[in-house]
Structures are given as C-alpha cells and as structure tokens.
Amino acid sequence: MAGKKVLIVYAHQEPRSLNGSLKDVAVAELSQQGCTVTVSDLYAMNFEPRATGKDITGTLSNPGFFNYGVETHKAYEKRSLSSDIIEEQKKLQEADLVIFQFPLYWFSVPAVLKGWMDRVLCQGFAFDFPGSYDDGFLKGKLAILSLTTGGTASMFSKTGVNGDFRYFLWPLQHGTLHFCGFKVLAPQISFGPEMASEEERKRMVASWAQRLKTIWEEEPIPCSPPWYFGQ
C-alpha cells in the first residue's frame, strides 16, 4: 500500500537460497505497491549477536556488577546505546510492517536474528513495566514471520514427529513480538524446500508474492494460548 514503510529483517547467508528469493520477491512486490522497503541483511551487515557491555557507550550505572537489562534500559534513556542498535531501532520505529525472513534453526531463529531481538528490543524502547503485550511500545505495528523449515508440513502437524508448528511459534510470536506490542499476522511457512522440487520451490515464492498483494487487508491472529495450543 502506497506510503507504508516495511522493514525486512533477513537472516540467511546465501543470496540465491529460497530465503533469499522470498526476501527479494517481498522487496519487489511491496516496492511495486509504493511501499518504502528497508532490508536489514544481518549476515551481510556482520551484525553482532552478543549482548555485552560494548552495547553501552556511556558510563555504566553499576560498574561493579554488570546487569545487561538494567544498563541498556538506562543507556536507551540517556541515548548512549551503541550506534548499530540505535540504527535498527530507528528502522523499527519508522516501520508499519516488519517481516522476519529466516530458516528455522532448532525450532527457533538463527543466532544472528536472536541477537538482533536481544539487543534491539530493549526495555524503554520496545516495552517497559507496565508497557507490555497489548501495551507494548511497538503497538500499531504489524509483524510477520516468513520462514523455511527442514521438515515437511506433515512432520509439523499435531500428530507429526515435530508436533504442531504453532508450538514453536509461541516464544517468537507471543513471547517476543506480541510482548513488544506488535499485532502478529499469520506466519508464512515454506515447508521442507530442500526436499521439494524446483517447481514446488517456485510455487512457494509465488504464493508469498501473491499473499503480499493483499497483506494490508489481513487481520492479525488472536495471539493468545488457544491459537497455539488449542482449548
């Protein structure tokens, strides 16, 4: 939709991978709609995933006992977070929609993307107490996980060996995104691309492009336990 701003947080090493194609087609489709699209290509940026004292440029409030959460909260308020964090927070602040594009690693995000979440979504910026879930500071923004899996769709069903895919989405969609106030759209899951034919992989990319045409009309999921775990 014209005038909307989109941030794609992208975590894959190979530009010609399916993840790379899914990211590219999102940039193309959303740009064509008149959106402003920004990509944070975490591997290409050599993004630092570790949460350390280097994230605070000013003096620590308690140099004798380092507490990352406390120090980054204070540093955010004093505007003394490291420049790479400030940069990502700026992109987030401006975005109407954030797309996370990644391959599933151990039922979760790759370390570089976990590190982005750990460092960028700090207290004071993304949430506070009070100020979480529906009152999280990123409320009014949409988020969507677009991910690829090693296993097939049947492996990620209730009766499948991995259990329902919604189980692994709980900490990411609810515990992270909803916690910070995001409205979460249904995930785009491209199951088992490694085991799929070239034809099927093309279909995965095409169906994502197709969905993005009407993404602004979608209703967010009801982000609460029943959606994930049933009644």
Disulfide bonds with the S-S distance in Angstrom:
none
